[in-house]
Amino acid sequence: MIILNQTYVTPASFILNGIPGLEHMHLWISIPFCTMYVVAMVGNCGLLYLIRYEESLHRSMYYFLAMLSLTDLVMCSSTIPKALCIFWFHLKEISFDECLVQMFFIHTFTGMESGVLMLMALDRYVAICYPLRYSTILTNSVITKIGFATFLRAVLLIIPLVFLTKRLPFCRGNIIHHTYCDQLSVAKLSCGNIKANVIYGLMAAFLIGGFDILCITISYTMILQAVVSLSSADARQKAFSTCTAHICAIVFSYSPAFFCFFFNRFGSHKIPPSCHIIVANIYLLLPLTMNPIVYGVKTKQIRDCVVRIFSGSKDTKSQHMKGI
């Protein structure tokens, strides 16, 4: 099970211990986790279906929303199924390489999610401040290029973090008190110097999250200036309403992210680890679950498409019954 390396050992596998201190509650904890995951899968797959097949949704705002849904689906599906296996079947073992792959997917698509939220803020800025040039600025080609650039940025910044973790020698056991392979949780099992991991992790977080938050702040500052300058109260209300769903998505994504970030760096001795791990899982689940609900409720075009599909299916069913 282990490979000797001088006085150190590299585990062939790790044991994901779930939520420490709440092992007896794992079955009950799995119920909301599973429910949120199923709702999220159905909601986001339904959203992707609508955007793919409804011509009225073939606009940049909805293409960015599709990117966000895909990102959240990949990020959450790389962690929640394994967490449910831990809760239900006590399948806690994960190989060293699988752990690194999971770490790569989690951090890459976390960075991708932050980038897509930033792109959505820029989309709202262009739509409100340059409405007549909206379709000519954000063409399909531009959307594809900036979406790929956002993904590439996350990949290039996270790959070194994975290799920094892979090079570490381990001598503090192979039990990770978490439901997935978080970079710091794995690095803390090392008996080597993890200073490079910590510094690079902070640098990557600021390059991705810090830059994106700055762009979002600037975008909404300029949006606010443009909206306030409108003479009509109805026009101001309409402009603000187009941003409501995106602001909710930002809150759902960044609030638990900030908690996890500051806990890992500064609050590990003040807050119970179980609280941190639950919030870390909520960080992955909450945006995935709430984004399709918020956009379905707050966005008239999506709401109209859903109503039309369901009313159409009812009409077809009633016509079939009349034929019988």
HUMOUR-V152543 format. One record per residue. N is the residue number from 0. RES is the residue in one small letter. PHI is phi in radians with two decimals (* if undefined). PSI is psi in degrees with one decimal (none if undefined). OMEGA is omega in whole degrees, 0 to 359 (NA if undefined). Layout:
n=N res=RES phi=PHI psi=PSI omega=OMEGA
n=N res=RES phi=PHI psi=PSI omega=OMEGA
//
This chain:
n=0 res=m phi=* psi=-15.8 omega=182
n=1 res=i phi=-2.28 psi=153.5 omega=178
n=2 res=i phi=-1.99 psi=122.0 omega=183
n=3 res=l phi=-1.28 psi=140.3 omega=178
n=4 res=n phi=-2.52 psi=87.7 omega=187
n=5 res=q phi=0.99 psi=-120.0 omega=182
n=6 res=t phi=-1.65 psi=1.4 omega=183
n=7 res=y phi=-1.90 psi=165.1 omega=175
n=8 res=v phi=-2.28 psi=142.8 omega=174
n=9 res=t phi=-1.92 psi=114.8 omega=183
n=10 res=p phi=-1.11 psi=139.4 omega=173
n=11 res=a phi=-1.27 psi=-21.2 omega=178
n=12 res=s phi=-2.64 psi=160.3 omega=173
n=13 res=f phi=-1.97 psi=160.9 omega=175
n=14 res=i phi=-1.96 psi=112.6 omega=176
n=15 res=l phi=-1.44 psi=112.8 omega=190
n=16 res=n phi=-1.53 psi=3.0 omega=180
n=17 res=g phi=1.36 psi=-135.2 omega=182
n=18 res=i phi=-1.83 psi=105.7 omega=184
n=19 res=p phi=-1.10 psi=136.3 omega=180
n=20 res=g phi=1.54 psi=-13.9 omega=180
n=21 res=l phi=-2.15 psi=26.7 omega=181
n=22 res=e phi=-1.02 psi=-35.3 omega=181
n=23 res=h phi=-1.26 psi=-13.2 omega=180
n=24 res=m phi=-1.79 psi=3.8 omega=185
n=25 res=h phi=-0.96 psi=-42.6 omega=182
n=26 res=l phi=-1.10 psi=-42.9 omega=180
n=27 res=w phi=-1.22 psi=-38.4 omega=179
n=28 res=i phi=-1.12 psi=-32.2 omega=182
n=29 res=s phi=-1.15 psi=-25.0 omega=184
n=30 res=i phi=-1.10 psi=-54.4 omega=177
n=31 res=p phi=-1.15 psi=-33.6 omega=178
n=32 res=f phi=-1.06 psi=-49.5 omega=182
n=33 res=c phi=-1.14 psi=-42.1 omega=180
n=34 res=t phi=-1.07 psi=-47.0 omega=180
n=35 res=m phi=-1.10 psi=-39.1 omega=181
n=36 res=y phi=-1.15 psi=-43.3 omega=179
n=37 res=v phi=-1.14 psi=-46.3 omega=178
n=38 res=v phi=-1.04 psi=-41.8 omega=181
n=39 res=a phi=-1.14 psi=-43.2 omega=180
n=40 res=m phi=-1.09 psi=-47.1 omega=180
n=41 res=v phi=-1.11 psi=-46.6 omega=182
n=42 res=g phi=-1.10 psi=-46.7 omega=183
n=43 res=n phi=-1.28 psi=-37.3 omega=176
n=44 res=c phi=-1.14 psi=-38.3 omega=176
n=45 res=g phi=-1.12 psi=-39.9 omega=179
n=46 res=l phi=-1.12 psi=-43.3 omega=178
n=47 res=l phi=-1.11 psi=-37.9 omega=178
n=48 res=y phi=-1.09 psi=-46.3 omega=179
n=49 res=l phi=-1.05 psi=-47.1 omega=182
n=50 res=i phi=-1.14 psi=-33.1 omega=180
n=51 res=r phi=-1.25 psi=-40.2 omega=191
n=52 res=y phi=-1.88 psi=-13.6 omega=179
n=53 res=e phi=-1.66 psi=115.1 omega=183
n=54 res=e phi=-1.11 psi=-29.7 omega=180
n=55 res=s phi=-1.16 psi=-16.5 omega=180
n=56 res=l phi=-1.77 psi=10.0 omega=179
n=57 res=h phi=-1.49 psi=67.4 omega=179
n=58 res=r phi=-2.38 psi=161.7 omega=187
n=59 res=s phi=-1.02 psi=-39.3 omega=181
n=60 res=m phi=-0.99 psi=-41.7 omega=183
n=61 res=y phi=-1.42 psi=-28.0 omega=174
n=62 res=y phi=-1.13 psi=-40.9 omega=176
n=63 res=f phi=-1.15 psi=-37.0 omega=177
n=64 res=l phi=-1.11 psi=-37.9 omega=176
n=65 res=a phi=-1.12 psi=-40.6 omega=175
n=66 res=m phi=-1.03 psi=-43.8 omega=181
n=67 res=l phi=-1.10 psi=-43.2 omega=179
n=68 res=s phi=-1.11 psi=-44.8 omega=179
n=69 res=l phi=-1.09 psi=-43.1 omega=179
n=70 res=t phi=-1.06 psi=-47.6 omega=181
n=71 res=d phi=-1.13 psi=-37.8 omega=179
n=72 res=l phi=-1.10 psi=-45.3 omega=180
n=73 res=v phi=-1.16 psi=-46.1 omega=182
n=74 res=m phi=-1.05 psi=-46.3 omega=183
n=75 res=c phi=-1.28 psi=-37.6 omega=182
n=76 res=s phi=-1.24 psi=-15.9 omega=176
n=77 res=s phi=-1.44 psi=-7.9 omega=183
n=78 res=t phi=-2.22 psi=-46.2 omega=189
n=79 res=i phi=-1.13 psi=-43.3 omega=177
n=80 res=p phi=-0.98 psi=-40.8 omega=178
n=81 res=k phi=-1.15 psi=-40.5 omega=178
n=82 res=a phi=-1.07 psi=-41.1 omega=179
n=83 res=l phi=-1.17 psi=-34.8 omega=175
n=84 res=c phi=-1.12 psi=-35.7 omega=176
n=85 res=i phi=-1.17 psi=-46.2 omega=183
n=86 res=f phi=-1.17 psi=-40.8 omega=188
n=87 res=w phi=-1.59 psi=-43.6 omega=190
n=88 res=f phi=-2.05 psi=3.1 omega=181
n=89 res=h phi=0.99 psi=33.1 omega=177
n=90 res=l phi=-1.53 psi=83.9 omega=190
n=91 res=k phi=-1.67 psi=-13.0 omega=186
n=92 res=e phi=-1.40 psi=139.3 omega=175
n=93 res=i phi=-2.49 psi=132.2 omega=183
n=94 res=s phi=-1.18 psi=160.7 omega=182
n=95 res=f phi=-1.04 psi=-46.3 omega=181
n=96 res=d phi=-1.18 psi=-40.5 omega=177
n=97 res=e phi=-1.08 psi=-36.1 omega=179
n=98 res=c phi=-1.12 psi=-43.0 omega=179
n=99 res=l phi=-1.15 psi=-39.4 omega=178
n=100 res=v phi=-1.12 psi=-44.2 omega=178
n=101 res=q phi=-1.08 psi=-42.8 omega=178
n=102 res=m phi=-1.02 psi=-44.0 omega=180
n=103 res=f phi=-1.07 psi=-46.3 omega=182
n=104 res=f phi=-1.13 psi=-43.3 omega=182
n=105 res=i phi=-1.06 psi=-52.4 omega=186
n=106 res=h phi=-1.30 psi=-34.4 omega=178
n=107 res=t phi=-1.13 psi=-47.3 omega=184
n=108 res=f phi=-1.42 psi=-18.3 omega=168
n=109 res=t phi=-1.14 psi=-44.6 omega=176
n=110 res=g phi=-1.13 psi=-37.2 omega=178
n=111 res=m phi=-1.13 psi=-41.4 omega=179
n=112 res=e phi=-1.05 psi=-44.9 omega=178
n=113 res=s phi=-1.06 psi=-41.3 omega=179
n=114 res=g phi=-1.14 psi=-39.7 omega=180
n=115 res=v phi=-1.17 psi=-39.1 omega=176
n=116 res=l phi=-1.06 psi=-36.9 omega=176
n=117 res=m phi=-1.15 psi=-43.0 omega=178
n=118 res=l phi=-1.10 psi=-36.4 omega=178
n=119 res=m phi=-1.17 psi=-34.5 omega=176
n=120 res=a phi=-1.16 psi=-41.1 omega=177
n=121 res=l phi=-1.12 psi=-37.3 omega=177
n=122 res=d phi=-1.06 psi=-44.4 omega=179
n=123 res=r phi=-1.14 psi=-36.2 omega=178
n=124 res=y phi=-1.09 psi=-46.8 omega=180
n=125 res=v phi=-1.14 psi=-41.6 omega=182
n=126 res=a phi=-1.11 psi=-36.5 omega=184
n=127 res=i phi=-1.57 psi=-39.4 omega=184
n=128 res=c phi=-1.54 psi=-26.7 omega=179
n=129 res=y phi=-2.32 psi=60.2 omega=186
n=130 res=p phi=-1.07 psi=-33.8 omega=182
n=131 res=l phi=-1.29 psi=-22.1 omega=181
n=132 res=r phi=-1.87 psi=8.0 omega=186
n=133 res=y phi=-0.97 psi=-51.8 omega=184
n=134 res=s phi=-1.26 psi=-24.5 omega=180
n=135 res=t phi=-1.49 psi=-26.5 omega=178
n=136 res=i phi=-1.36 psi=-51.7 omega=183
n=137 res=l phi=-1.71 psi=73.9 omega=176
n=138 res=t phi=-1.40 psi=169.1 omega=179
n=139 res=n phi=-1.05 psi=-36.6 omega=179
n=140 res=s phi=-1.14 psi=-44.0 omega=179
n=141 res=v phi=-1.12 psi=-43.0 omega=180
n=142 res=i phi=-1.07 psi=-43.0 omega=179
n=143 res=t phi=-1.09 psi=-44.0 omega=183
n=144 res=k phi=-1.17 psi=-46.5 omega=182
n=145 res=i phi=-1.27 psi=-29.9 omega=175
n=146 res=g phi=-1.15 psi=-43.8 omega=178
n=147 res=f phi=-1.16 psi=-39.0 omega=179
n=148 res=a phi=-1.10 psi=-38.5 omega=178
n=149 res=t phi=-1.13 psi=-42.6 omega=177
n=150 res=f phi=-1.13 psi=-44.2 omega=181
n=151 res=l phi=-1.11 psi=-39.3 omega=178
n=152 res=r phi=-1.01 psi=-46.6 omega=181
n=153 res=a phi=-1.11 psi=-43.8 omega=181
n=154 res=v phi=-1.08 psi=-48.4 omega=184
n=155 res=l phi=-1.16 psi=-30.3 omega=180
n=156 res=l phi=-1.45 psi=-26.1 omega=184
n=157 res=i phi=-1.59 psi=-29.9 omega=181
n=158 res=i phi=-0.96 psi=-46.7 omega=178
n=159 res=p phi=-1.04 psi=-33.3 omega=179
n=160 res=l phi=-1.13 psi=-38.9 omega=178
n=161 res=v phi=-1.15 psi=-43.1 omega=180
n=162 res=f phi=-1.22 psi=-32.4 omega=175
n=163 res=l phi=-1.11 psi=-35.8 omega=178
n=164 res=t phi=-1.28 psi=-38.7 omega=182
n=165 res=k phi=-1.11 psi=-32.0 omega=184
n=166 res=r phi=-1.36 psi=-12.1 omega=187
n=167 res=l phi=-1.23 psi=142.2 omega=170
n=168 res=p phi=-1.50 psi=144.7 omega=184
n=169 res=f phi=-2.10 psi=132.6 omega=178
n=170 res=c phi=-2.53 psi=10.4 omega=183
n=171 res=r phi=-1.94 psi=36.0 omega=179
n=172 res=g phi=1.49 psi=-176.5 omega=183
n=173 res=n phi=-2.27 psi=21.3 omega=180
n=174 res=i phi=-1.69 psi=119.3 omega=177
n=175 res=i phi=-1.80 psi=120.4 omega=180
n=176 res=h phi=-1.46 psi=72.7 omega=182
n=177 res=h phi=-2.84 psi=170.7 omega=177
n=178 res=t phi=-1.69 psi=-9.4 omega=176
n=179 res=y phi=-2.61 psi=172.2 omega=185
n=180 res=c phi=-1.50 psi=85.5 omega=173
n=181 res=d phi=-1.36 psi=143.1 omega=186
n=182 res=q phi=-1.01 psi=-47.6 omega=182
n=183 res=l phi=-1.21 psi=-36.2 omega=179
n=184 res=s phi=-1.09 psi=-37.9 omega=178
n=185 res=v phi=-1.27 psi=-45.1 omega=183
n=186 res=a phi=-1.08 psi=-32.4 omega=181
n=187 res=k phi=-1.19 psi=-14.8 omega=176
n=188 res=l phi=-1.41 psi=-9.3 omega=183
n=189 res=s phi=-1.40 psi=147.5 omega=173
n=190 res=c phi=-1.75 psi=8.1 omega=176
n=191 res=g phi=-1.61 psi=-173.0 omega=180
n=192 res=n phi=-1.47 psi=115.1 omega=182
n=193 res=i phi=-1.78 psi=15.1 omega=181
n=194 res=k phi=-1.03 psi=-40.3 omega=180
n=195 res=a phi=-1.12 psi=-39.3 omega=178
n=196 res=n phi=-1.09 psi=-44.5 omega=182
n=197 res=v phi=-1.15 psi=-46.3 omega=182
n=198 res=i phi=-1.14 psi=-45.3 omega=181
n=199 res=y phi=-1.18 psi=-37.0 omega=177
n=200 res=g phi=-1.06 psi=-42.9 omega=177
n=201 res=l phi=-1.13 psi=-41.1 omega=180
n=202 res=m phi=-1.12 psi=-43.7 omega=179
n=203 res=a phi=-1.11 psi=-40.5 omega=180
n=204 res=a phi=-1.09 psi=-41.5 omega=181
n=205 res=f phi=-1.29 psi=-36.0 omega=179
n=206 res=l phi=-1.16 psi=-35.3 omega=180
n=207 res=i phi=-1.55 psi=-66.8 omega=185
n=208 res=g phi=-1.13 psi=-44.4 omega=182
n=209 res=g phi=-1.10 psi=-45.2 omega=179
n=210 res=f phi=-1.11 psi=-44.1 omega=182
n=211 res=d phi=-1.14 psi=-43.3 omega=180
n=212 res=i phi=-1.11 psi=-39.1 omega=177
n=213 res=l phi=-1.07 psi=-45.5 omega=180
n=214 res=c phi=-1.13 psi=-40.5 omega=178
n=215 res=i phi=-1.11 psi=-43.1 omega=180
n=216 res=t phi=-1.10 psi=-45.5 omega=179
n=217 res=i phi=-1.11 psi=-42.5 omega=181
n=218 res=s phi=-1.05 psi=-47.0 omega=183
n=219 res=y phi=-1.30 psi=-26.4 omega=173
n=220 res=t phi=-1.13 psi=-43.5 omega=180
n=221 res=m phi=-1.26 psi=-34.5 omega=175
n=222 res=i phi=-1.09 psi=-44.9 omega=181
n=223 res=l phi=-1.07 psi=-42.4 omega=178
n=224 res=q phi=-1.09 psi=-41.3 omega=181
n=225 res=a phi=-1.19 psi=-39.9 omega=183
n=226 res=v phi=-1.23 psi=-41.7 omega=181
n=227 res=v phi=-1.11 psi=-31.1 omega=181
n=228 res=s phi=-1.34 psi=-9.6 omega=178
n=229 res=l phi=-1.21 psi=140.4 omega=183
n=230 res=s phi=-1.42 psi=-30.9 omega=184
n=231 res=s phi=-1.56 psi=132.7 omega=177
n=232 res=a phi=-1.16 psi=-35.9 omega=178
n=233 res=d phi=-1.13 psi=-40.2 omega=179
n=234 res=a phi=-1.14 psi=-40.0 omega=177
n=235 res=r phi=-1.11 psi=-43.9 omega=180
n=236 res=q phi=-1.11 psi=-42.0 omega=180
n=237 res=k phi=-1.12 psi=-41.2 omega=180
n=238 res=a phi=-1.12 psi=-44.5 omega=178
n=239 res=f phi=-1.12 psi=-38.2 omega=183
n=240 res=s phi=-1.12 psi=-29.3 omega=179
n=241 res=t phi=-1.23 psi=-16.7 omega=181
n=242 res=c phi=-1.73 psi=-10.8 omega=187
n=243 res=t phi=-1.02 psi=-48.8 omega=183
n=244 res=a phi=-1.10 psi=-39.5 omega=180
n=245 res=h phi=-1.19 psi=-39.0 omega=177
n=246 res=i phi=-1.10 psi=-40.7 omega=176
n=247 res=c phi=-1.06 psi=-42.7 omega=179
n=248 res=a phi=-1.08 psi=-39.1 omega=178
n=249 res=i phi=-1.11 psi=-44.8 omega=180
n=250 res=v phi=-1.10 psi=-45.3 omega=181
n=251 res=f phi=-1.11 psi=-32.2 omega=183
n=252 res=s phi=-1.49 psi=-45.8 omega=189
n=253 res=y phi=-1.49 psi=-27.6 omega=183
n=254 res=s phi=-1.07 psi=-55.6 omega=177
n=255 res=p phi=-1.17 psi=-27.9 omega=179
n=256 res=a phi=-1.12 psi=-43.6 omega=178
n=257 res=f phi=-1.09 psi=-40.8 omega=179
n=258 res=f phi=-1.05 psi=-48.8 omega=182
n=259 res=c phi=-1.10 psi=-41.3 omega=181
n=260 res=f phi=-1.09 psi=-50.3 omega=183
n=261 res=f phi=-1.25 psi=-30.7 omega=177
n=262 res=f phi=-1.13 psi=-46.7 omega=182
n=263 res=n phi=-1.06 psi=-34.1 omega=185
n=264 res=r phi=-1.63 psi=-35.5 omega=191
n=265 res=f phi=-2.24 psi=-22.6 omega=191
n=266 res=g phi=-2.03 psi=19.8 omega=186
n=267 res=s phi=-1.17 psi=-20.2 omega=181
n=268 res=h phi=-1.72 psi=-5.5 omega=184
n=269 res=k phi=-1.88 psi=-25.6 omega=183
n=270 res=i phi=-1.99 psi=135.2 omega=179
n=271 res=p phi=-1.01 psi=138.0 omega=180
n=272 res=p phi=-0.99 psi=-33.4 omega=180
n=273 res=s phi=-1.07 psi=-38.1 omega=179
n=274 res=c phi=-1.13 psi=-43.3 omega=179
n=275 res=h phi=-1.09 psi=-43.4 omega=184
n=276 res=i phi=-1.21 psi=-38.3 omega=177
n=277 res=i phi=-1.10 psi=-45.3 omega=179
n=278 res=v phi=-1.14 psi=-36.4 omega=178
n=279 res=a phi=-1.08 psi=-37.9 omega=177
n=280 res=n phi=-1.29 psi=-36.6 omega=176
n=281 res=i phi=-1.10 psi=-36.4 omega=177
n=282 res=y phi=-0.98 psi=-36.5 omega=179
n=283 res=l phi=-1.43 psi=-33.6 omega=186
n=284 res=l phi=-1.53 psi=-38.8 omega=189
n=285 res=l phi=-1.07 psi=-50.2 omega=179
n=286 res=p phi=-1.07 psi=-41.3 omega=180
n=287 res=l phi=-1.06 psi=-37.7 omega=182
n=288 res=t phi=-1.38 psi=-42.4 omega=189
n=289 res=m phi=-1.50 psi=-29.2 omega=184
n=290 res=n phi=-1.01 psi=-49.4 omega=178
n=291 res=p phi=-1.13 psi=-32.0 omega=178
n=292 res=i phi=-1.19 psi=-48.2 omega=182
n=293 res=v phi=-1.11 psi=-47.0 omega=181
n=294 res=y phi=-1.20 psi=-32.1 omega=177
n=295 res=g phi=-1.18 psi=-35.2 omega=181
n=296 res=v phi=-1.43 psi=-42.1 omega=189
n=297 res=k phi=-1.55 psi=-18.7 omega=184
n=298 res=t phi=-1.81 psi=115.0 omega=186
n=299 res=k phi=-1.08 psi=-40.8 omega=183
n=300 res=q phi=-1.09 psi=-43.7 omega=179
n=301 res=i phi=-1.16 psi=-42.6 omega=179
n=302 res=r phi=-1.06 psi=-42.1 omega=179
n=303 res=d phi=-1.14 psi=-38.9 omega=179
n=304 res=c phi=-1.12 psi=-42.5 omega=179
n=305 res=v phi=-1.12 psi=-44.9 omega=180
n=306 res=v phi=-1.08 psi=-41.6 omega=181
n=307 res=r phi=-1.14 psi=-39.1 omega=179
n=308 res=i phi=-1.13 psi=-46.9 omega=182
n=309 res=f phi=-1.23 psi=-38.0 omega=178
n=310 res=s phi=-1.20 psi=-34.1 omega=177
n=311 res=g phi=-1.15 psi=-40.3 omega=179
n=312 res=s phi=-1.17 psi=-34.4 omega=178
n=313 res=k phi=-1.20 psi=-41.1 omega=179
n=314 res=d phi=-1.10 psi=-40.9 omega=179
n=315 res=t phi=-1.12 psi=-41.5 omega=180
n=316 res=k phi=-1.14 psi=-41.3 omega=181
n=317 res=s phi=-1.18 psi=-37.7 omega=177
n=318 res=q phi=-1.14 psi=-37.9 omega=177
n=319 res=h phi=-1.12 psi=-41.4 omega=180
n=320 res=m phi=-1.14 psi=-38.6 omega=179
n=321 res=k phi=-1.15 psi=-36.7 omega=178
n=322 res=g phi=-1.13 psi=-33.9 omega=178
n=323 res=i phi=-1.24 psi=none omega=NA
//
